[in-house]
Amino acid sequence: MPNITARQAAAHWGISDSLARRILAPLNPVGRDLETGAKLYDQAAADDAYNSRPGRGSRNDLKADVMPDEQVDRLLSDGSIPAEHRALWSLLRDGHARIGDALSMDVRDVDLDEGVAHVSHPKLETDPRRIPISDRTARLAREAAAGRGAGPLIAGDGGRPVSREAAARFARIAANASIHSFRPRPHTVGEPPRYGTEQIAAADLRVGDTIYLDTGRAVTVETVAQVKAPSGAVDTHINRSTDFPVYTSAKEQLTIAKRDAG
């Protein structure tokens, strides 16, 4: 079988030149093309490398187990951990910010009085540009800002923004966990009490309702806000308490304590 250059391999496989070079990098070239000087590879070995490369598959790092509330509380209360990382983790725990969006926030993007953060350039058009944050996140964001009126909210030494790689590496070192584990999953209905409850749509929740979650916990609804989720669906943010923010799909059927008549 003839030899092949990276450019010829890219055309043969229907991929970019740069990806072809990455696939061929582990192989030893067998010579150089006399006209172009490009490295030549044995085509059979090149095809084997191409066919054995990992497929797109799915990212296992995105499937990290959700960190328990108790562990999150302990980490966010640990003053030895830099405020910028605790603010990032708390933003993720609130449940509506992507990691990249949180890292790109400016100090001016967080409205501490209203309890919201603004995402100027979300990853997807369907992603929310205005997201609710808990009181705890607002407090940590103020600590991370350290009196600065502008600049990256999640900033390290010298005021430089923290990169995604640095944030992930720090979470592994300081929390012994994937940074994705800070993000909660939407709550679903668990086993409610047998009597005195009823099912309603999440969109029909009212302030003061008691909702039963799959954690075995009952939560009194403090706030109800409609938030567009990354999927394009509308989530209902039903509690913005300092220690237990909750959100769920607006179409989900939830179990609540029966309301008084009228």
C-alpha positions in Angstrom: 0.0 0.0 0.0 1.4 3.5 -0.8 2.6 6.0 1.7 0.5 9.1 2.5 1.0 12.6 3.9 -1.1 14.2 6.6 -2.9 16.4 4.0 -3.6 13.5 1.7 -4.9 11.5 4.8 -7.2 14.4 5.7 -8.7 14.4 2.2 -9.0 10.6 2.2 -10.8 10.6 5.6 -12.8 13.7 5.0 -11.4 15.6 8.1 -9.4 18.7 8.7 -5.6 18.8 8.2 -5.0 19.6 11.9 -7.1 16.6 13.1 -5.3 14.3 10.6 -1.9 15.5 12.0 -3.1 14.7 15.6 -4.1 11.2 14.5 -0.8 10.6 12.8 1.4 12.1 15.5 2.0 8.8 17.4 3.2 7.1 14.2 6.8 7.1 13.0 7.1 8.7 9.5 8.6 6.4 6.8 10.1 9.3 4.8 9.3 12.6 3.2 7.5 13.6 0.0 10.2 14.6 -2.5 8.1 17.6 -3.9 6.7 19.1 -0.7 9.0 17.8 2.0 5.9 16.7 4.0 6.3 13.6 6.2 5.1 10.3 4.7 3.3 7.6 6.7 2.5 4.1 5.8 -1.1 4.3 4.6 -2.1 1.0 6.3 -0.8 2.1 9.6 -2.4 5.5 9.1 -5.8 4.0 8.4 -5.5 1.8 11.4 -4.8 4.8 13.6 -7.7 6.6 12.1 -10.1 3.7 12.6 -9.0 3.0 16.2 -9.3 6.6 17.4 -11.8 7.3 20.1 -15.2 8.2 18.8 -17.1 11.3 19.9 -19.1 9.2 22.4 -20.0 11.1 25.6 -18.0 13.0 28.1 -17.7 11.1 31.4 -16.6 14.2 33.2 -20.1 15.7 32.7 -21.7 12.7 34.4 -20.1 13.4 37.8 -22.3 12.6 40.8 -24.0 15.6 42.3 -22.1 16.7 45.4 -24.1 16.3 48.7 -25.4 19.5 50.2 -23.4 19.0 53.4 -20.2 18.8 51.5 -21.0 21.9 49.4 -21.9 23.8 52.6 -18.6 22.8 54.2 -16.6 23.9 51.2 -18.3 27.2 50.7 -17.9 28.0 54.3 -14.1 27.2 54.3 -12.3 30.6 54.4 -9.0 28.9 53.5 -10.4 28.4 49.9 -10.1 31.5 47.7 -13.3 33.4 47.4 -13.3 33.3 43.6 -13.5 29.5 43.6 -16.2 29.4 46.3 -18.2 32.0 44.3 -17.9 29.9 41.2 -19.0 26.8 43.0 -21.9 28.6 44.5 -23.0 30.0 41.1 -22.9 26.4 39.7 -24.8 25.1 42.7 -27.6 27.6 42.0 -28.2 25.6 38.9 -28.7 28.0 36.0 -25.1 29.0 35.0 -22.8 27.1 32.7 -19.2 26.9 33.8 -18.0 29.0 30.8 -20.7 31.6 31.4 -19.9 31.9 35.1 -16.2 32.2 34.4 -16.8 35.0 31.8 -18.9 37.1 34.2 -17.7 40.6 35.0 -18.1 42.1 38.4 -20.7 44.5 36.9 -22.8 41.5 35.7 -23.9 40.6 39.2 -26.7 42.7 40.7 -26.4 41.9 44.4 -29.5 43.9 45.4 -31.8 42.1 43.0 -30.1 38.8 43.4 -29.6 38.2 39.7 -26.6 37.7 37.4 -26.4 38.7 33.8 -24.9 36.5 31.1 -23.8 38.8 28.2 -22.9 36.1 25.7 -24.5 32.8 26.6 -23.2 29.7 24.8 -26.6 29.1 23.2 -29.2 31.6 22.1 -31.8 29.7 24.2 -29.7 30.0 27.3 -30.9 32.6 29.9 -29.3 36.0 30.0 -30.6 36.8 33.4 -30.3 34.1 36.1 -31.4 34.2 39.8 -28.7 33.6 42.4 -29.0 32.7 46.0 -28.2 35.0 48.9 -25.1 32.8 49.6 -23.9 33.3 46.0 -24.4 37.0 46.2 -22.4 37.1 49.4 -19.5 35.1 47.9 -19.7 37.2 44.7 -19.2 40.3 46.8 -16.3 38.7 48.6 -14.7 37.6 45.2 -15.1 41.1 43.8 -13.2 42.5 46.8 -14.4 46.0 46.2 -13.5 46.1 42.5 -16.0 47.9 40.4 -15.1 46.1 37.1 -13.1 43.3 35.8 -13.6 39.5 35.8 -15.7 38.3 38.8 -13.8 35.0 39.0 -10.3 36.4 39.0 -7.0 35.0 40.4 -3.7 36.5 41.1 -3.2 39.9 39.4 -6.9 40.2 38.6 -6.5 37.8 35.7 -9.6 35.7 34.9 -9.6 32.1 36.0 -9.5 29.7 33.1 -11.8 26.7 32.8 -8.8 24.4 33.0 -7.5 26.1 36.2 -11.0 26.0 37.7 -11.4 22.3 37.0 -7.9 21.5 38.3 -8.5 23.5 41.5 -11.8 21.7 42.2 -9.9 18.4 41.9 -7.2 19.5 44.3 -9.2 21.4 46.9 -12.5 19.5 46.8 -11.4 16.2 45.4 -14.3 16.4 43.0 -15.2 17.2 39.4 -16.2 20.8 39.0 -19.4 19.4 37.3 -20.4 17.8 40.6 -21.3 21.2 42.0 -24.2 21.6 39.6 -27.4 20.2 41.0 -29.9 18.1 39.0 -33.5 19.3 38.9 -35.6 17.9 41.8 -38.3 15.4 41.2 -41.2 14.2 43.4 -40.4 11.6 46.0 -42.7 9.8 48.4 -45.1 12.5 49.8 -47.2 12.0 52.9 -50.3 9.9 52.2 -52.8 12.5 53.3 -53.2 16.2 53.0 -51.3 16.5 49.6 -52.2 17.1 46.0 -50.5 17.2 42.6 -50.1 20.4 40.7 -48.0 21.6 37.8 -44.8 23.4 38.8 -45.9 26.4 36.9 -48.9 26.8 39.2 -46.9 27.0 42.4 -47.5 29.9 44.7 -45.4 31.5 47.4 -46.1 29.7 50.7 -46.8 26.3 49.1 -45.0 23.4 50.7 -43.4 21.1 48.1 -42.1 17.6 48.7 -38.8 16.7 47.1 -37.0 13.4 46.3 -34.5 14.2 49.0 -37.3 13.4 51.5 -37.3 17.1 52.4 -40.3 19.5 52.4 -39.6 23.1 51.3 -41.7 26.1 51.6 -41.8 28.1 48.4 -40.3 31.5 49.0 -40.1 32.8 45.4 -41.4 31.7 42.0 -39.6 32.9 38.9 -39.7 31.5 35.4 -36.2 30.9 34.0 -35.4 29.7 30.4 -33.3 26.6 30.7 -30.4 25.8 28.3 -32.6 23.2 26.6 -35.0 26.0 25.7 -37.6 24.8 28.1 -38.8 27.0 30.9 -37.8 26.1 34.4 -39.5 27.4 37.6 -37.1 28.7 40.2 -39.2 28.0 43.3 -36.8 28.8 46.2 -33.9 31.2 46.5 -33.0 30.5 50.1 -29.4 30.8 51.2 -28.9 27.2 51.8 -31.3 25.4 49.5 -32.1 26.9 46.1 -34.5 24.7 44.2 -35.6 24.7 40.5 -37.7 22.3 38.4 -39.4 22.0 35.0 -42.4 24.2 34.7 -44.3 21.2 33.3 -43.4 18.8 36.0 -46.2 17.5 38.3 -45.2 18.2 41.9 -46.7 17.1 45.2 -47.6 20.0 47.6 -49.5 20.3 50.8 -53.2 20.9 50.1 -54.0 24.6 50.1 -56.7 26.1 52.2 -60.0 26.4 50.4 -60.4 29.8 48.7 
